[in-house]
C-alpha cells in the first residue's frame, strides 16, 4: 500500500459541488511532493499569459485554479499548495522580467 495519496480540488467548481480528484499514490515523500508541485505548476501556467503581475496570477489561481493538491499520508508532509503557488508565481514573473 502506498504511503502517500495526492488529492486535488478545482477552485472553480468546489463551491458548486465539485469533488476532490485522486492524482496518484506514491511510496516516497519526494515523489508525492513532486507530483503536487507539478499540478500547481501546470495550473499556474494555464493563467500565466493572461496575468500582468504575481498578484493577478495568484488571484486567478485562487478563483479558477484547476489543481489545488493536498497530500495525505504518514508521516505527514509539509506541503502548502498556495504557499508553493506564490513562490512559483514570483519565480515565473522574475523570469519574465529577465527576458
Order of alpha helices (4+ residues) and beta strands (2+ residues): beta-beta-alpha-alpha-beta-alpha
